[in-house]
Amino acid sequence: MGFWLEFFRDAGIPSSIAMNYAATFEDNRISKEMLLDLDKDILMDMGIKVMGDVIAILKHAKKVHNQDSRKRERSSAHQPSTDDQGADNIAVSTTVQHPKPSQDVTSVGGGGGGGVSGVD
């Protein structure tokens, strides 16, 4: 009942009446998502008959709905898209293959003498 009590108080409804209205909303299982569905007839069917209260409730319902919509828009703008999720979890594997020598090291230098030519 806490949300509805705060809602009615913020709408300018006196505290003692706000408690009754909050209990009425709870009894009728009215949820926050239903705020824009409220109208004069629904409120009167639930026993809210004071026209000033009806107007205040409907105005505040629009205000709260608009505030919630802006909050959702802001929070979704700061959240990564589903395409971006998991990008930090990608592991990159690199394998370095060293080329094998094309010649045997013992045969370098060409020819049989086994030494370096030009040195006495």
N, C-alpha and C positions, 0 to 999 in steps of 0.2 A: 504494500500500500504506500510505501515511501515515495515512489515515483509520482503517483497520482496526487498525493498530498502536496508535494512540492509543486507539481504542475498547477494545481488550483490556486495555491498561494501566490505563485508567480503570475497567475492570470488576474490577481487582484481580488480573489474571493476571500472573505473573512475566514479566519482559521477554523472556527467552530462549524461553519457551513462547508468548508473545504474538506473537513474530515468526513462529513456525510456523503459528499459527492465522490470522494475517493473510495469509500466503501461501496457506493453504488456502482462505480466503474469496475471494481474488483468483482462484485457479485454478478455483474453482467459480462464478465470476462472480456472487457474492452482492453485491447493491447495498444501499445504505442504506434504500431504499424497501421492502426485504424483511424488515426487522427483526421486524415483528410476525408474519411467516409462520414464523419460526424456532421449532422445538420440539426436544424431547429427541431424537427419532428422527432428525431432519435433522442435528443436530449430531453424533450418534453415527455416522451414515452417512458423515460427512466425517472421521471419525477422532477426534473430540473425545469422549473416553470418561470422563475424570475427572469424577465427578458434581459435585464442588464447582465445577469450572470451568463445567460445563453450567448449573448454577443461577445462577452469577455472570453468565454471558453472557446468559441469558434475562432476568434482572432488569435488567441494564444496557440491554438492547435495549428494554425497555419504557420505561425512564427516558429514553433518548435520543429515542425516538419521541415521548413526551409533551413533552419540551423543544422539539423541532422543531415540533410542532403548535402550542404556545403562541407560538413565534416567528412562525409563519405568521399566526396570528390577530392578533397585535399589528401586524404589518406591513401586513396587509390592512385593518385598522381605520384606519391612518394614510394610506392611499392614497386619492386621490379616486376616486369612482365613475366609470364610463364616461360617465355623464350630465354630470359636471362637467368632463370633459376637453375642452379646446379652448375653454372659456368665455372664457379670456383672449385668444383670438385673434379674437374677434368685432369687426369694424369697424363703427362706427356712422356713418352718413352722414346729415347733415342739410342740407337745402336751404332757404334762406330766400328767399321770394319777396316782394318789396316791392310793395304795391298801386300800380297806376297811377292817376294823378290823374284824377278823373272830369270835371274841367273844365279848360279851357285857362287858364293863368295870366293871359293878357292880357285875358280877359273878366271877371275877378273885379272886383267893385266896381260892377257894373251899369250902365251906361248911358253913354252917349256922351261926357261931358265930359272924361273922362280924368283928372280930378283928384279930390281927396278933398273931399267936400262939407263945408261948415261952416268952412272955413278961408279967410280973406281975404287 
